[in-house]
Amino acid sequence: MIRYPLAFFLLSLVSWAQVTVHPGDNVPRIISARPEGTTFIFAPGTYRLSQPIIPKNNDQFIGETACAPPASSCPAIITGAIEIGPLAKFDGTNYEVDKQRQRNPYGHDTTNCDPGWLACVLPEDLYFDGTPYRHLDSAILPVIGPREWWFDYTNHIIYFHDDPFGHTVETSVARNAFGGPANNVLIQYLTVEKFADLYPVGAIGETQNANALTQETNWTIENCEVLLNHGFGVRINYRMHILNNYIHDNGENGIGGGLGWRDAPTLQSMNSGVVIQGNTVNHNDYAHFSPGFGSGGIKIGATNGVVVRGNIIQNNEGAGIHFDVDSGSELVDGNTITDNSDADALAEEIGWGVSMFRNNKVLRNGAQLNTQNFTHEIMVRASGGAEIYCNVMEIPAGRGVNGWGVGASNRGNSWYPPFQYRTSAGNYIHHNTVIWDPGAHGEVGFRQADSENQPNFFTINKAPDYNEYHLSSASAPVFIYDNDNSRSNRLKTFREYQRSRADVHSTVDTNNTSGWPEVAITSPDDQSTVSSPVTVSATASDKRGIRKVEFYVDWNVEKTLTSPPYDFNWTNGTSGSHIVAAIAYSNAGIRNCYAVTLTEQ
């Protein structure tokens, strides 16, 4: 009898639990043949899928080469596209490729598209050297121009105008890269691109409907690049963590989805466990889905307790971050949301719960590039429980582009028990810095459009206060707060606005070109549990210098420092949760603040 050393058996277990795959392998078949809990290492190269990868519980999918996009790319590339350039034949007018039988589930409502882009609901794309071309919507062969294409689904022929010689021409075939019901899945160090997904499916992730609490849960997507997919780059599911990815140039949203399902209403009331942190999300909505339907950086519906922290979200067509359809109790903290167009930058719509939007830079969003939508940097629409503080908002010049707003309107009743009327209540906007760019004239304030159902709109929300406003003209009529329920929503000067009992401790000036100071609490970390005494440390800087830093506990000033180090020895804390804030004042006369939540033992 041969006796093998223990190390041999351990090595056998390791080799069984870890498999390296290479370009050209039938990856879905290899994965299907392995037991759950296998780690699949992807060697560098391009993996062309014709069908999705269906993980098993506890599987891991990891690129062999570590990467940190966008700083470094991920050379293991999983794509849903095939090359068709060499197959193209010129018919005298167009290039055509026959025998193209791919047809993924598609949408029927072209009102979900921007005008002129009615093929947004068709998930297949054509790429020239990695650039998605405009898919034409037509029942018959149309006139096809440069950077355009048309798919004759009936006869299985793709037509395009541009000469493919010397170019890489691809079309998407597979619906998504990773799907199925498995739990506890890790996807790391991979590029995921060019999948023909359409809502409610993402290139990574798909809807589990009433099984959302038990299927496709606890996924982590980390340090990946996700791009050029037709719909969502990543579709969220229960307890999904989306960390430090580069999610860009997707057809609709960088990140989208939600958990709520009308047949399983408990999903909407449970904390989702979703964390979206440290990602760069930009240039999404190349397929031109209408922002009114949903497009841009991040759009989440019917989901409770989402954390969105420390992301850079910029240059998307559509919202930067949009919570919709009975979402609630979000934490949106420390994000940079800039230069997104045609929608609100950060919005809570028909929401509920107790949400916190703080420490965000929300700058120059909402330009009407493709629509005539009335937009805001931060907006609460028919929603309750949002506390909004320590944000910098920069309002750009342009029609219909505004600062912050709270609106009451008739949006009916919640889809979920107890099916309550969607009331705008319990919102509070305070300690923000709002700057109008030269030429900007957008409004801030409360809009009443539902006095029949919400006659107490101005009493069930806390009046805005302790904000700083910097305009080109201190007498500009850009404030709105008609607390007599006249529904006139008349724009007022700041002094008139204060006489309506809004922003009574706030300030207004014409110092709108000096920027703002940078400030952060560096210790203790947000959500820490501390024991008295504890030192709270902050950093503050400004190109013109810092005049002072004030420390607040629950919005009561505790310490003022005029030079670094900016440390506050907190000795009089009581047990429980507290908001601790540092407010920095620049020598140019601009204020900014940063807050954390600390629990005193």
VEXDREN-2710 file (C-alpha; in Angstrom, 1 decimal):
% VEXDREN-2710
k/r/px/py/pz
1/MET/0.0/0.0/0.0
2/ILE/1.4/3.4/-1.1
3/ARG/1.4/6.0/1.7
4/TYR/1.2/9.6/0.4
5/PRO/2.3/12.5/2.6
6/LEU/-0.3/14.9/4.0
7/ALA/1.1/17.7/1.8
8/PHE/0.2/15.7/-1.3
9/PHE/-3.5/15.6/-0.3
10/LEU/-3.5/19.2/0.6
11/LEU/-2.0/20.1/-2.7
12/SER/-4.6/18.0/-4.5
13/LEU/-7.4/19.9/-2.7
14/VAL/-5.9/23.2/-3.6
15/SER/-5.5/22.2/-7.3
16/TRP/-9.1/21.0/-7.3
17/ALA/-10.4/24.2/-5.8
18/GLN/-8.4/26.4/-8.2
19/VAL/-8.5/26.2/-11.9
20/THR/-6.7/28.5/-14.4
21/VAL/-8.5/29.1/-17.7
22/HIS/-7.1/30.5/-20.9
23/PRO/-8.4/32.4/-24.0
24/GLY/-10.0/29.8/-26.3
25/ASP/-11.2/27.6/-23.5
26/ASN/-14.9/26.9/-23.3
27/VAL/-15.2/28.8/-20.0
28/PRO/-18.9/28.2/-19.3
29/ARG/-18.5/24.5/-19.8
30/ILE/-15.4/24.3/-17.6
31/ILE/-17.2/26.2/-14.8
32/SER/-20.3/24.0/-15.1
33/ALA/-18.1/20.9/-14.6
34/ARG/-16.5/22.1/-11.4
35/PRO/-17.9/21.9/-7.9
36/GLU/-19.1/24.9/-6.0
37/GLY/-16.5/26.9/-4.2
38/THR/-14.0/26.8/-7.1
39/THR/-11.6/29.7/-7.8
40/PHE/-11.2/30.3/-11.5
41/ILE/-8.1/32.2/-12.5
42/PHE/-8.3/34.0/-15.9
43/ALA/-5.0/34.3/-17.7
44/PRO/-4.5/37.5/-19.7
45/GLY/-6.3/37.6/-23.1
46/THR/-9.7/37.9/-24.6
47/TYR/-12.5/35.4/-23.7
48/ARG/-15.4/35.5/-26.2
49/LEU/-18.6/34.2/-24.7
50/SER/-21.6/33.1/-26.6
51/GLN/-23.5/32.3/-23.4
52/PRO/-23.3/33.5/-19.8
53/ILE/-21.1/32.2/-17.1
54/ILE/-23.4/30.6/-14.4
55/PRO/-21.5/30.5/-11.1
56/LYS/-22.1/28.1/-8.3
57/ASN/-22.2/29.0/-4.6
58/ASN/-18.9/30.4/-3.3
59/ASP/-17.2/30.5/-6.7
60/GLN/-14.5/33.1/-7.4
61/PHE/-13.6/34.6/-10.8
62/ILE/-10.3/36.4/-10.6
63/GLY/-8.0/37.9/-13.3
64/GLU/-4.5/36.5/-13.0
65/THR/-3.0/40.0/-13.2
66/ALA/-4.0/42.3/-10.5
67/CYS/-5.3/45.7/-11.7
68/ALA/-6.8/48.9/-10.3
69/PRO/-8.8/50.6/-13.1
70/PRO/-8.8/53.3/-14.3
71/ALA/-5.2/53.6/-13.1
72/SER/-4.3/50.2/-14.6
73/SER/-6.3/48.1/-17.0
74/CYS/-7.4/44.5/-16.5
75/PRO/-5.8/42.3/-19.2
76/ALA/-8.2/39.4/-18.7
77/ILE/-11.1/40.5/-20.9
78/ILE/-14.5/38.8/-20.9
79/THR/-16.5/39.9/-23.9
80/GLY/-20.0/39.1/-25.3
81/ALA/-19.0/40.2/-28.8
82/ILE/-17.7/38.4/-31.9
83/GLU/-15.6/39.8/-34.7
84/ILE/-17.4/40.2/-38.0
85/GLY/-15.2/42.6/-40.0
86/PRO/-13.6/39.9/-42.1
87/LEU/-17.0/38.5/-43.0
88/ALA/-18.3/41.8/-44.4
89/LYS/-19.2/42.1/-48.1
90/PHE/-19.7/45.4/-49.9
91/ASP/-23.0/45.5/-51.9
92/GLY/-22.2/48.8/-53.6
93/THR/-23.8/50.9/-50.9
94/ASN/-23.3/49.2/-47.5
95/TYR/-21.2/46.5/-46.0
96/GLU/-23.3/43.5/-45.0
97/VAL/-22.7/40.4/-42.8
98/ASP/-25.2/37.6/-43.1
99/LYS/-26.0/34.6/-40.9
100/GLN/-26.3/36.7/-37.8
101/ARG/-29.0/34.9/-35.8
102/GLN/-28.4/36.5/-32.4
103/ARG/-31.6/38.1/-31.0
104/ASN/-31.7/38.8/-27.2
105/PRO/-34.8/39.9/-25.3
106/TYR/-35.6/43.4/-26.3
107/GLY/-37.9/46.3/-25.2
108/HIS/-41.0/47.3/-26.9
109/ASP/-41.5/50.8/-25.5
110/THR/-39.5/53.2/-27.6
111/THR/-40.6/56.1/-25.4
112/ASN/-37.9/54.9/-23.1
113/CYS/-35.4/56.3/-25.7
114/ASP/-34.2/59.8/-26.5
115/PRO/-35.9/61.2/-29.6
116/GLY/-34.0/59.9/-32.7
117/TRP/-32.6/57.0/-30.8
118/LEU/-35.6/54.6/-30.9
119/ALA/-33.4/51.5/-31.3
120/CYS/-32.1/52.0/-27.7
121/VAL/-34.5/49.1/-26.7
122/LEU/-32.6/46.7/-29.1
123/PRO/-29.7/45.2/-27.1
124/GLU/-27.3/44.2/-29.9
125/ASP/-24.6/46.7/-30.7
126/LEU/-22.0/47.2/-33.4
127/TYR/-18.5/48.3/-32.4
128/PHE/-15.8/49.9/-34.7
129/ASP/-12.5/49.8/-32.8
130/GLY/-14.4/49.7/-29.5
131/THR/-16.7/52.6/-30.4
132/PRO/-20.4/51.7/-30.4
133/TYR/-22.2/52.8/-33.6
134/ARG/-25.7/54.3/-33.7
135/HIS/-28.3/51.5/-34.1
136/LEU/-31.0/52.7/-36.6
137/ASP/-34.6/51.9/-36.0
138/SER/-36.4/51.0/-39.2
139/ALA/-38.7/48.3/-40.6
140/ILE/-36.9/48.3/-43.9
141/LEU/-33.3/49.0/-44.9
142/PRO/-32.7/52.7/-44.2
143/VAL/-30.1/55.1/-45.6
144/ILE/-27.1/54.3/-43.4
145/GLY/-24.5/57.0/-42.7
146/PRO/-21.1/57.0/-41.2
147/ARG/-21.0/55.6/-37.6
148/GLU/-24.4/54.0/-38.1
149/TRP/-25.7/50.4/-38.6
150/TRP/-28.9/48.5/-39.0
151/PHE/-29.8/44.9/-38.1
152/ASP/-32.3/43.0/-40.4
153/TYR/-33.4/40.6/-37.7
154/THR/-35.8/38.9/-40.1
155/ASN/-33.2/37.9/-42.6
156/HIS/-30.3/37.8/-40.1
157/ILE/-28.1/40.5/-41.9
158/ILE/-26.1/43.3/-40.3
159/TYR/-25.6/46.4/-42.5
160/PHE/-23.1/49.2/-41.9
161/HIS/-21.6/52.1/-43.9
162/ASP/-17.9/52.4/-42.9
163/ASP/-15.2/50.3/-44.5
164/PRO/-14.1/47.6/-42.1
165/PHE/-10.6/47.2/-43.7
166/GLY/-7.9/47.9/-41.0
167/HIS/-10.5/48.1/-38.2
168/THR/-11.8/45.7/-35.6
169/VAL/-15.6/45.3/-36.2
170/GLU/-17.6/43.4/-33.5
171/THR/-21.2/42.8/-32.7
172/SER/-22.6/41.7/-29.3
173/VAL/-24.0/38.2/-29.1
174/ALA/-24.2/37.1/-25.4
175/ARG/-26.8/38.6/-23.1
176/ASN/-24.6/38.9/-20.0
177/ALA/-21.3/37.7/-18.5
178/PHE/-22.4/36.5/-15.1
179/GLY/-25.9/35.5/-14.0
180/GLY/-27.8/32.7/-12.3
181/PRO/-28.9/32.1/-8.7
182/ALA/-25.6/31.3/-7.0
183/ASN/-24.7/33.1/-3.7
184/ASN/-21.4/34.4/-2.3
185/VAL/-19.6/35.0/-5.6
186/LEU/-16.4/37.1/-6.1
187/ILE/-15.6/38.8/-9.4
188/GLN/-12.2/40.6/-9.4
189/TYR/-9.5/41.9/-11.7
190/LEU/-11.5/41.4/-14.9
191/THR/-12.6/43.5/-17.8
192/VAL/-16.3/42.8/-18.7
193/GLU/-17.4/44.4/-22.0
194/LYS/-19.8/44.3/-25.0
195/PHE/-22.7/42.3/-23.7
196/ALA/-26.2/42.6/-25.2
197/ASP/-28.0/43.1/-21.9
198/LEU/-31.2/45.1/-21.4
199/TYR/-33.1/46.0/-18.2
200/PRO/-33.6/44.3/-15.8
201/VAL/-30.4/42.3/-16.7
202/GLY/-26.9/43.7/-16.3
203/ALA/-23.6/42.6/-17.9
204/ILE/-23.0/41.4/-14.3
205/GLY/-26.1/40.3/-12.5
206/GLU/-29.7/39.7/-13.3
207/THR/-33.0/40.1/-11.5
208/GLN/-34.1/37.4/-9.1
209/ASN/-37.6/38.8/-8.6
210/ALA/-39.4/37.2/-5.6
211/ASN/-36.3/35.1/-4.8
212/ALA/-34.1/38.2/-4.3
213/LEU/-33.3/37.3/-0.7
214/THR/-32.1/33.8/-1.4
215/GLN/-30.6/33.9/-5.0
216/GLU/-27.7/35.8/-6.4
217/THR/-26.9/37.3/-2.9
218/ASN/-23.6/38.4/-1.4
219/TRP/-21.8/39.1/-4.6
220/THR/-18.7/41.2/-4.6
221/ILE/-17.5/43.0/-7.8
222/GLU/-14.1/44.5/-7.1
223/ASN/-11.3/46.2/-9.1
224/CYS/-13.0/45.4/-12.5
225/GLU/-13.5/47.5/-15.6
226/VAL/-17.1/47.2/-16.9
227/LEU/-17.7/49.0/-20.2
228/LEU/-19.6/49.1/-23.5
229/ASN/-22.5/46.9/-22.4
230/HIS/-25.9/47.9/-23.8
231/GLY/-27.9/48.3/-20.6
232/PHE/-26.6/48.2/-17.0
233/GLY/-22.9/47.6/-16.4
234/VAL/-23.7/46.0/-13.0
235/ARG/-27.2/45.1/-11.7
236/ILE/-27.4/45.2/-8.0
237/ASN/-28.8/42.4/-5.9
238/TYR/-29.2/41.7/-2.2
239/ARG/-26.0/42.4/-0.2
240/MET/-24.0/43.1/-3.3
241/HIS/-20.7/45.0/-2.8
242/ILE/-19.5/47.0/-5.8
243/LEU/-16.0/48.2/-4.9
244/ASN/-13.3/50.2/-6.6
245/ASN/-14.4/49.5/-10.2
246/TYR/-14.2/51.6/-13.4
247/ILE/-17.7/51.4/-14.8
248/HIS/-18.0/53.5/-18.0
249/ASP/-19.4/53.9/-21.5
250/ASN/-22.3/51.6/-21.0
251/GLY/-25.5/52.0/-23.0
252/GLU/-27.9/52.9/-20.1
253/ASN/-26.7/53.0/-16.5
254/GLY/-23.3/52.2/-15.0
255/ILE/-25.1/50.6/-12.0
256/GLY/-28.8/49.9/-11.9
257/GLY/-31.5/47.6/-10.5
258/GLY/-33.3/47.0/-7.2
259/LEU/-34.8/44.4/-4.9
260/GLY/-38.4/45.3/-4.4
261/TRP/-41.0/43.0/-5.9
262/ARG/-44.7/43.5/-5.5
263/ASP/-45.3/39.8/-4.8
264/ALA/-42.7/39.8/-2.0
265/PRO/-43.2/43.2/-0.2
266/THR/-40.9/42.4/2.7
267/LEU/-37.9/42.9/0.4
268/GLN/-38.6/46.6/0.3
269/SER/-38.5/47.0/4.0
270/MET/-35.3/45.0/4.7
271/ASN/-31.9/46.6/4.6
272/SER/-30.5/45.6/1.3
273/GLY/-26.9/45.4/2.4
274/VAL/-25.8/47.0/-0.9
275/VAL/-22.6/49.0/-0.8
276/ILE/-21.3/50.9/-3.8
277/GLN/-17.9/52.4/-2.9
278/GLY/-14.8/53.8/-4.5
279/ASN/-16.0/53.4/-8.1
280/THR/-15.4/55.7/-11.1
281/VAL/-18.7/55.8/-13.0
282/ASN/-18.6/58.0/-16.2
283/HIS/-19.8/58.5/-19.8
284/ASN/-22.7/56.1/-19.5
285/ASP/-25.9/56.1/-21.8
286/TYR/-24.3/55.8/-25.2
287/ALA/-27.5/54.1/-26.4
288/HIS/-29.5/57.2/-25.4
289/PHE/-32.1/55.9/-23.1
290/SER/-34.3/58.7/-21.9
291/PRO/-33.2/60.2/-18.5
292/GLY/-36.9/60.4/-17.7
293/PHE/-37.0/56.6/-17.9
294/GLY/-33.6/56.0/-16.3
295/SER/-30.1/56.5/-17.5
296/GLY/-26.7/57.8/-16.2
297/GLY/-24.5/56.8/-13.4
298/ILE/-26.5/54.9/-10.7
299/LYS/-30.2/54.3/-10.6
300/ILE/-31.7/52.2/-7.9
301/GLY/-35.4/51.3/-7.2
302/ALA/-37.4/49.7/-4.4
303/THR/-34.3/49.1/-2.2
304/ASN/-33.7/50.0/1.4
305/GLY/-30.4/51.0/3.1
306/VAL/-28.1/51.3/0.2
307/VAL/-24.7/52.9/0.9
308/VAL/-23.1/55.0/-1.8
309/ARG/-19.7/56.3/-0.7
310/GLY/-16.6/57.8/-2.1
311/ASN/-17.5/57.3/-5.8
312/ILE/-16.6/59.6/-8.7
313/ILE/-19.6/60.0/-11.0
314/GLN/-19.3/62.3/-13.9
315/ASN/-20.2/63.1/-17.5
316/ASN/-23.1/60.6/-17.8
317/GLU/-26.2/61.4/-19.7
318/GLY/-28.8/61.1/-16.9
319/ALA/-28.7/61.2/-13.2
320/GLY/-25.5/60.9/-11.2
321/ILE/-27.4/59.0/-8.4
322/HIS/-31.1/58.4/-8.6
323/PHE/-33.2/56.5/-6.0
324/ASP/-36.6/55.8/-7.3
325/VAL/-39.8/53.7/-6.7
326/ASP/-40.1/53.5/-2.9
327/SER/-36.4/53.3/-2.1
328/GLY/-35.4/54.5/1.4
329/SER/-32.9/55.0/4.2
330/GLU/-29.8/55.6/2.0
331/LEU/-26.4/56.9/3.0
332/VAL/-24.8/58.9/0.2
333/ASP/-21.5/60.1/1.6
334/GLY/-18.3/61.6/0.1
335/ASN/-19.1/61.3/-3.6
336/THR/-18.0/63.6/-6.3
337/ILE/-20.9/64.1/-8.8
338/THR/-20.0/66.4/-11.7
339/ASP/-21.0/67.4/-15.2
340/ASN/-23.8/64.9/-15.6
341/SER/-26.5/66.1/-18.0
342/ASP/-30.3/66.1/-18.5
343/ALA/-31.3/64.9/-15.0
344/ASP/-30.9/65.6/-11.3
345/ALA/-27.4/65.0/-10.1
346/LEU/-28.5/63.4/-6.8
347/ALA/-32.2/62.6/-6.3
348/GLU/-34.6/60.8/-4.0
349/GLU/-37.9/60.2/-5.9
350/ILE/-41.0/58.7/-4.3
351/GLY/-38.9/57.5/-1.4
352/TRP/-39.3/57.0/2.3
353/GLY/-37.3/56.2/5.5
354/VAL/-34.4/58.2/7.0
355/SER/-31.7/59.0/4.4
356/MET/-28.5/61.0/4.8
357/PHE/-26.8/62.9/1.9
358/ARG/-23.6/64.5/3.1
359/ASN/-20.0/65.4/2.3
360/ASN/-20.7/65.3/-1.4
361/LYS/-19.4/67.6/-4.1
362/VAL/-22.3/68.1/-6.6
363/LEU/-21.0/70.3/-9.3
364/ARG/-22.3/71.7/-12.7
365/ASN/-24.9/69.0/-13.3
366/GLY/-28.1/69.1/-15.2
367/ALA/-27.3/70.8/-18.5
368/GLN/-30.1/70.2/-21.1
369/LEU/-28.0/68.5/-23.8
370/ASN/-30.6/66.0/-25.0
371/THR/-33.8/67.0/-23.2
372/GLN/-35.6/70.0/-21.6
373/ASN/-35.8/68.4/-18.1
374/PHE/-36.0/70.8/-15.1
375/THR/-33.0/69.6/-13.0
376/HIS/-31.4/70.1/-9.7
377/GLU/-28.0/69.4/-8.1
378/ILE/-29.8/67.7/-5.2
379/MET/-33.5/67.0/-5.3
380/VAL/-36.2/65.4/-3.1
381/ARG/-39.3/64.6/-5.1
382/ALA/-42.4/63.3/-3.2
383/SER/-40.1/61.7/-0.7
384/GLY/-39.5/61.9/3.1
385/GLY/-36.8/61.6/5.7
386/ALA/-33.9/63.0/3.8
387/GLU/-31.3/65.0/5.8
388/ILE/-28.9/66.8/3.5
389/TYR/-25.9/68.6/4.9
390/CYS/-22.2/69.3/4.4
391/ASN/-22.5/69.3/0.6
392/VAL/-21.0/71.7/-1.9
393/MET/-23.3/72.5/-4.8
394/GLU/-22.2/74.4/-7.9
395/ILE/-25.1/75.6/-10.1
396/PRO/-24.0/76.1/-13.7
397/ALA/-25.4/78.6/-16.2
398/GLY/-28.1/77.2/-18.3
399/ARG/-31.9/76.9/-18.7
400/GLY/-33.7/74.9/-16.1
401/VAL/-30.7/74.0/-14.0
402/ASN/-31.2/74.5/-10.2
403/GLY/-29.6/74.0/-6.9
404/TRP/-31.4/72.0/-4.2
405/GLY/-35.1/71.4/-4.0
406/VAL/-37.9/69.7/-2.1
407/GLY/-41.1/69.1/-3.9
408/ALA/-44.6/68.0/-3.0
409/SER/-46.6/66.5/-5.8
410/ASN/-49.3/63.8/-6.2
411/ARG/-47.4/60.6/-6.8
412/GLY/-50.1/58.3/-5.5
413/ASN/-49.6/55.5/-2.9
414/SER/-46.7/53.2/-2.3
415/TRP/-46.7/49.9/-4.0
416/TYR/-45.8/48.2/-0.7
417/PRO/-47.5/47.8/2.7
418/PRO/-48.8/49.8/4.3
419/PHE/-49.5/51.4/0.9
420/GLN/-49.1/54.9/2.3
421/TYR/-49.6/58.1/0.3
422/ARG/-46.2/59.4/-0.9
423/THR/-45.8/62.4/1.3
424/SER/-42.9/64.8/1.3
425/ALA/-42.2/64.9/5.1
426/GLY/-39.3/65.0/7.5
427/ASN/-36.8/66.5/5.1
428/TYR/-34.1/68.9/6.3
429/ILE/-31.5/70.8/4.3
430/HIS/-28.8/72.5/6.3
431/HIS/-25.1/73.5/6.5
432/ASN/-24.5/73.3/2.8
433/THR/-22.5/75.6/0.5
434/VAL/-24.3/76.6/-2.7
435/ILE/-22.4/78.5/-5.4
436/TRP/-24.0/80.0/-8.6
437/ASP/-21.6/80.1/-11.5
438/PRO/-21.5/83.5/-13.4
439/GLY/-24.6/83.7/-15.5
440/ALA/-26.4/81.0/-13.5
441/HIS/-29.9/81.7/-12.2
442/GLY/-31.3/78.4/-11.0
443/GLU/-33.5/78.3/-7.9
444/VAL/-33.3/76.6/-4.5
445/GLY/-36.2/75.9/-2.1
446/PHE/-39.5/74.2/-1.6
447/ARG/-42.1/73.7/-4.3
448/GLN/-45.7/73.0/-3.4
449/ALA/-47.7/71.2/-6.1
450/ASP/-50.1/69.1/-3.9
451/SER/-51.8/71.4/-1.5
452/GLU/-55.0/69.3/-1.7
453/ASN/-53.3/66.2/-0.2
454/GLN/-50.3/67.8/1.6
455/PRO/-51.7/71.1/3.0
456/ASN/-49.1/70.9/5.9
457/PHE/-46.1/70.5/3.6
458/PHE/-44.3/73.4/5.2
459/THR/-44.8/72.2/8.7
460/ILE/-44.0/68.5/8.3
461/ASN/-40.6/69.4/6.8
462/LYS/-38.0/71.3/8.8
463/ALA/-37.3/74.7/7.3
464/PRO/-33.9/74.9/5.6
465/ASP/-31.2/76.6/7.6
466/TYR/-27.5/77.3/8.2
467/ASN/-26.7/77.2/4.5
468/GLU/-24.3/79.6/2.7
469/TYR/-25.3/81.0/-0.7
470/HIS/-22.9/82.7/-3.1
471/LEU/-24.5/84.4/-6.1
472/SER/-23.5/87.0/-8.7
473/SER/-26.2/89.2/-7.3
474/ALA/-27.3/89.1/-3.7
475/SER/-30.7/90.4/-4.7
476/ALA/-31.4/87.8/-7.4
477/PRO/-34.9/86.2/-7.1
478/VAL/-33.8/82.5/-7.0
479/PHE/-35.3/81.4/-3.6
480/ILE/-38.7/79.7/-3.3
481/TYR/-40.7/79.0/-0.1
482/ASP/-44.4/79.9/-0.3
483/ASN/-45.4/78.7/3.1
484/ASP/-48.9/80.2/2.8
485/ASN/-49.8/77.2/0.6
486/SER/-50.8/79.6/-2.2
487/ARG/-49.1/77.2/-4.7
488/SER/-47.8/80.3/-6.5
489/ASN/-44.3/79.1/-6.0
490/ARG/-43.1/82.6/-6.6
491/LEU/-39.3/83.2/-6.8
492/LYS/-38.1/85.6/-4.1
493/THR/-35.0/87.5/-3.1
494/PHE/-33.1/86.1/-0.1
495/ARG/-34.6/88.7/2.2
496/GLU/-38.1/87.9/1.1
497/TYR/-37.3/84.2/1.5
498/GLN/-36.1/84.7/5.0
499/ARG/-39.3/86.6/5.9
500/SER/-41.1/83.4/4.9
501/ARG/-39.1/81.7/7.8
502/ALA/-36.7/79.8/5.6
503/ASP/-32.9/79.8/6.1
504/VAL/-33.1/82.3/8.9
505/HIS/-29.6/81.7/10.1
506/SER/-28.1/81.4/6.6
507/THR/-26.1/83.9/4.7
508/VAL/-25.9/85.3/1.1
509/ASP/-23.2/87.2/-0.7
510/THR/-21.6/87.7/-4.1
511/ASN/-18.4/85.8/-3.4
512/ASN/-19.1/83.2/-6.1
513/THR/-15.7/82.8/-7.8
514/SER/-13.4/81.9/-4.9
515/GLY/-13.9/78.2/-4.8
516/TRP/-14.3/76.4/-1.5
517/PRO/-12.0/75.0/1.1
518/GLU/-11.3/71.3/1.4
519/VAL/-12.0/69.7/4.8
520/ALA/-12.2/66.2/6.1
521/ILE/-12.2/64.4/9.4
522/THR/-9.4/61.9/9.3
523/SER/-9.9/60.2/12.7
524/PRO/-12.0/58.5/14.0
525/ASP/-13.5/56.8/11.0
526/ASP/-17.1/57.3/10.2
527/GLN/-19.4/54.8/12.0
528/SER/-16.8/54.2/14.7
529/THR/-17.6/53.4/18.3
530/VAL/-15.5/55.6/20.7
531/SER/-15.0/56.1/24.4
532/SER/-14.6/59.5/26.0
533/PRO/-12.2/61.2/25.8
534/VAL/-11.5/60.9/22.1
535/THR/-9.4/63.1/19.8
536/VAL/-11.1/64.1/16.6
537/SER/-8.6/65.1/13.9
538/ALA/-9.3/67.0/10.7
539/THR/-7.4/68.4/7.8
540/ALA/-8.3/71.7/6.0
541/SER/-6.8/73.5/3.0
542/ASP/-7.5/76.3/0.6
543/LYS/-5.4/78.1/-2.0
544/ARG/-6.0/81.3/-0.1
545/GLY/-5.4/79.8/3.3
546/ILE/-7.7/78.7/6.2
547/ARG/-9.0/81.3/8.6
548/LYS/-10.4/78.9/11.2
549/VAL/-11.9/75.4/11.7
550/GLU/-14.8/74.8/14.0
551/PHE/-15.8/71.5/15.5
552/TYR/-19.4/70.7/16.2
553/VAL/-21.1/67.9/18.1
554/ASP/-24.8/67.5/17.1
555/TRP/-24.5/71.0/15.5
556/ASN/-23.4/72.7/18.7
557/VAL/-20.0/74.3/18.4
558/GLU/-17.4/72.8/20.7
559/LYS/-14.0/74.0/19.6
560/THR/-12.5/76.7/17.3
561/LEU/-8.9/76.5/16.0
562/THR/-7.1/79.1/13.9
563/SER/-4.1/77.0/13.0
564/PRO/-3.2/73.4/12.5
565/PRO/-3.1/70.8/13.8
566/TYR/-6.9/70.7/13.7
567/ASP/-7.5/68.4/16.6
568/PHE/-10.5/68.4/19.0
569/ASN/-10.4/66.5/22.3
570/TRP/-14.0/65.4/22.8
571/THR/-14.5/64.8/26.5
572/ASN/-18.1/65.5/27.3
573/GLY/-19.8/63.0/25.1
574/THR/-22.9/61.1/26.2
575/SER/-23.7/57.5/25.2
576/GLY/-25.4/57.0/21.9
577/SER/-25.0/58.2/18.3
578/HIS/-23.7/61.7/17.5
579/ILE/-22.9/63.8/14.4
580/VAL/-19.4/65.3/14.7
581/ALA/-18.6/67.9/12.1
582/ALA/-15.6/70.1/11.2
583/ILE/-16.4/73.4/9.4
584/ALA/-13.5/75.1/7.6
585/TYR/-13.6/78.8/6.7
586/SER/-11.2/80.1/4.0
587/ASN/-9.5/83.4/4.0
588/ALA/-11.6/84.1/0.9
589/GLY/-14.7/83.9/3.0
590/ILE/-16.1/80.5/1.9
591/ARG/-17.2/77.8/4.2
592/ASN/-17.3/74.0/3.8
593/CYS/-18.0/71.2/6.3
594/TYR/-17.4/67.5/6.7
595/ALA/-19.3/65.2/9.1
596/VAL/-19.1/61.7/10.5
597/THR/-21.3/59.6/12.7
598/LEU/-19.7/58.4/16.0
599/THR/-21.2/56.2/18.7
600/GLU/-20.2/57.0/22.2
601/GLN/-20.0/54.0/24.5
END
